Amino acid sequence: MRRGDKCELSYDTGTGRSVGTSTYEQVAFGHELKRRSLYRQGTLFTLYGTVGMGIVVVVTRRRRLAA
C-alpha cells in the first residue's frame, strides 16, 4: 500500500461490494498502535519470565542449603 491508496476493509459476499475503505494513513496508524501494543506485551512477558526464573533459582538454592 502506498500513500494516497485506499483499501477495502471487508467484503460483503451477498452484495459483492466492500463494506468500508481505509486510507494509507489510517492503516499506517493502526500498524503503529499494534506495534506498540506488541512491544509492551513482549516486555511484560519477558519481565514475568525473568522474575519467575529468579524465584525458582532462589527457592532451589535455599533447599540445597537447608539439606
Disulfide bonds with the S-S distance in Angstrom:
none
